[in-house]
Every structure is written in C-alpha cells, then in structure tokens.
C-alpha cells in the first residue's frame, strides 16, 4: 500500500488526506473541489483500499 497517499476517491468525489495513523488504522480526509483530472493517479487511492481502516470524511460546503 502506498504510504504517500495524498488523495482519496469516494464514489465521484476527491478528498484530501489530512492524516493517517498506520498503527491504529485511522484515516482522515476532507472534501475538495478537485476532479479526477486535477490529481496525479499515483497520489490517488480508492477508499476500498482502506476497508480495514476507520475513515473520517469531512465535508466542507463553505469557506470561513
């Protein structure tokens, strides 16, 4: 598994990974407005690759 993951794909959305705790199997990511053509494929992993992890997705709809 790529330990330099920067983005996570969930259905048709791209999330930016904000933290991974490999020993505790925890992953946190926040939503972006990026499309699949905006990110390098080697920086993108599907959420299904993390099915043994507890995943926290943060959806941001506005900027403060």
N, C-alpha and C positions, 0 to 999 in steps of 0.2 A: 504494500500500500504506500502511495506517495505521501511522505510526511511534510511536503512543502505545498500542500493544498492551499489555494487562496480563495477559490470559489466553489460553491455547492449548487448543483442543479436540483430543483424540486419541481416536478411537473414542468411547467413552461416558464418558471422564474429562476433568476440567478441571485444567490445570496453570497455576500462576502463573509468569509470565515473570520471571526474575531477572536476565537480561542479554541484550542484543542488540548485536552488533558488525556494523553495517551494511556497512562496507567489507570486512570479512573473511567476511561471510555466515555468521556464527555466532549461534546462539540457544541459550539455556539456560533450562530451566524445571523447577519442582519440583511434585510432585503435591499436590493439595489434597483436602479432603473436600467441596468445593462441588458443587452441582448446577447445571444449566444455568439454572434459575430464580433462582439466587443472584447471577448476574453480569449486568451490562448487556451487551446484544448488541453495542454499539459498542466495548466493551472486549475482545471475544472474537473470536479468529481461528482458523480451521481450520488444522491442520498442513499440509494440502495447499497452502496459500498460501505455504509456505516450502520447497517441494521443491528449490530451488536452494541452500538453506542446509544447513550441518552443524548438526544439532539434538541437544542433550544433554538427556535427560529424567532427572530424579532422582526416584525413587520412595521416599517415606518411609512406613514402616509403623509407626513408633513415635516417640514424643517423648522427648527426653532432658532 
